[in-house]
Structures are given as structure tokens and as C-alpha cells.
């Protein structure tokens, strides 16, 4: 089961964004703007910035997540979002005793397929342990482990990249595991920066679906 924790974020992220944006047109410093703006002004300004696509100031807020219970297949997709920082549990240095793995829902629903899947995973794990016992270093023994192996990763993204991430990965066209992860992350950041992430999510929430013939069958997607 995927576990996501918001470890840290920019203190008062929305006020930080608003102060950075106002600085461009103000005769006073960002520190003074930060203190003087009302909550209503902050919310209104962020709504304008997001709506107009003026997102450079949104980059000043960042969020750090601790993620567990996802597969290596999922993190291979995750790290494609290059405007972020990552630290992942190393298969090179960590000698794994118990090796957990992620079973896709489509496989889990079929008892016969699930049994075969688990059997093959056990074969891989047994071979991995035999290699370690034979003196093979973890960095080489790991070659036999499947992509379904559970992993842990810490990720930091700024708010602008998170908006982009949610657009792509909350879509029903996204792979199920990273979509589930993205939806959990979105729920967390909405509590911390509701104005920034008020309309975050798949592109169809804000306009026509960009997937063309690949769009899902949700009726609002054709028109937005």
C-alpha cells in the first residue's frame, strides 16, 4: 500500500509566492510585502497568476514528500519529471532480507494470475538471496530483481512543477500506480496551498481534453 507523507514545505507558501510576484512592481522589498499583504490580497493575486499563466513566482514554493510502497516501475516514471530532486533507497548498497513487491490490480483480481505472479516473484527473490550468499555484491545481485520490487523515495518539487505533474499524472490515461500516487499528493498540497492548487488536476478540468482520440469516456472532456 502506497504511503505518502508531506515531510516539509516552504513556510506560508502562498504568501511567499505572492510577495515574489508583487516585488516586480513594488518600490518596497519582498520582506515588507510578505508582512503587509492581507490574506485576501494573497489569494486574489495567486488566482490571477495561475489564471494568466504567470507561473515564475509559483516556483518559489517547494514541497518535499516521503514516498513508500511503490514499485521501481513507478519510480522510473516519476524521475522523468526532471525539475525535481530525488533520493531513492539504493539497491546497490542495501542488502534486502525481506523483499516486498507490488501486484498490479489487474493481476490481483485474478486468483490464477496472482498465484503465478507471486510464484515468479519468489523465484527472483530466492535467486537474489542465493547470489548474495555466494558473495556477489548487492550492486550485481540486484540485476535479477523485477521492476515490481517495492522501493522508497524522497522527492522535492516546486509548486509550478507540481501543477504540471498533476496535469499529466492525475489523468485517467496515466498508469494506475503513478496516478494513485499523484492523487494522494494533490490532496495533501491542497490543504497547504489551496489557492495554488484549487484547479490542479488533469487538463480536462480546465479545458478540452488534449488526448484526442485517446480520451476517456467522461462526457465533459470534449468541451472542457
N, C-alpha and C positions, 0 to 999 in steps of 0.2 A: 504493500500500500504506500503510495507516494506521500511523503511528509515534507511540507514546506514551512519554513519559518522566516519571517522578515527580521533578520538579525539587527539591521541598523539602517538608518536613512538620514538624509540631510535634515537637521533640526528645522522645524517650521518650513517645509519645502516650498509651499505655495508663496509665502511671504518672501522667501529668498528669490524665487523666480520673478515675482512682481517688482522687487527692488532692483534686480538686474535689468529688467526691461525699462523701468522708469528712468534709470540712470542715464540712458541715451539722450533724454530730452530734458533733464533736470539740472539746475545750477548748483544743487547740493549733492553730497556724497551718498553712496549706497547705504551706509550705516544709518544715516539720518532718515533716509527714505524708508528703510526697514522699520524704524521705530514709529514714524509718523503716519504711515498709511493705515487706514481703518480696514477691518476685515471685509467690509462691503467693497471697498476700493480694490482690495487684493483679488477678490472673487471676480469682480467685473473685468478687471484688466486681464486676468488669466483666460476668461471666456473669450475676450477679444483676440488675444494672442493665438489661442487654439483655433478659433474660427477663421482667422485670417491667414493661418499657416505661418505666422511669425514665430518660429519654434526655437530660435537660437538661445533665448533666455531659459527655455524649459530644460536645457542641458545642464543647468546649474544645480538641479536636484538629482540626487542619486539614491539608489536603493540596493541593499545587499541581502541576498537570500541564501539560506542554507537548505539544500535540497537532498533528500534521501529517498530510497525506494524507487528509483527509476533505472532503466536499463542503459547499457552502453549504446544501444541503438538510438535511444532518446538523446543522450548527451552528444552523440555525433551530429544530430540535427541542431541541438542547442548552440553548440560552439560555432555554427555557421553564422550566427549573429555576432559579427566581428567587433562592433562598437560596444564591447563589454569586457569585463575582466573575470577570469575563471581560475579556480584551483580545484582539481579533481583528485579523489582518492587514487593513489598510484598502484597499478598492478605490477609495476616494476620493482617497487620496494616493499610492498605489503605481501606477506605470506598468508594466504587465506586458509583458515581451517574450514569453517562452515562457509559454503558458497551458496548464496541465495540467487534466485533468478526470477525474472518477470515473465508471466504467462499471458499472452495476448487474450483478450476476452473471446475472440472468435474460436480460439483453441480451447479455452477453459469451458466453453458451453457444450463441447462435445466430449463425452467421457472417454471414448476410444482414442480420439486425437490427443486429449490431455495426457492420458496414460502413456502414449507413445512419446510425446514431447518430454515428459518428465523422465522417461527411461533414457532418452538420448542425452538429456542434460546430466543425468547421473553418470553416464559413461564418460562424458567430458570431464566432470569433476573428479572422478576416480583416476582418470589418466593424468590429470593435473597434479594430484597428490602423489602419484607414483613417480612423476618426473622430479618433484621436489625431494622425495625420499631418496632418489637416485643421485642427488647432488646437483641437479640442474637449477640454475639461478631462477628466481621468480620472473625476471625480465624475459627469459626464454620459455619457461613453463607456461606463461600466460598466453602464448600463441594458440593453445588448444582450447581456451575458454571461449564460449559463444557470446554473441552480442546481447543475449538476454540476461547476462550476469548483472546483478544489482550493483549500483555504484552510488557514490555520494559526491556532491559538488557544491562549491560556494560560488555565487555569481553576483557581480555588481553591474548594474546598468543605470544610465541616466534616464530621466523621465521621457525624453524625446525618443530614445531608442526603445523604451518600453512601449510607447504608443505604437511604434512600428511593429514591434514584436507581437503585440496583442492583435493588430490588424491581420497579420499573417497566420498566427497560431491559434487564435480563437475561432477561426473559420471552420465550418464543418468539413472543408476539403483538407484540413490539416490532419496529420496522422494522429490516431486516437490518444497516444500517450503524451505527446507534447501538447496537444490541445487540452487535455485534462490538467496538466501542469500549468499552462497559461491561464486557464480559468481560475485556478486556485490563487495564483499570483495576483491576478486582476482584482479579485475580491479583497485581497489584503491591502493593496495600494489605494484602492478606492476609499478605504477607511482613513488613510493617512493624508491623501491629497484628493479629496472628492471633486474639486473644481477641475483639476488637471485631467482626471480620468473619468469624468462624467459620461463622456460619449465614447470611451475606449472600447475596443472590441473589433469584430470583423467589419470589413468595409461596407457591407450591406446595411449596417445600422445608420450610416451617414449618407448613403447614396446608392446608385445602381451597383449590382454585383459585378466585379471585374473578371469573374471566372468564365464568362461567355457560355459556351455550350456545356461546360463542366459544372455550372452552378447547381446547387441542390434544389429541392422542390418547394422551398419555403416561398409563399406567394409574394411577399413584399420585395423579393430580391430583384425582380425585373425592373421595378421603378424606383426602388430605394424608399 
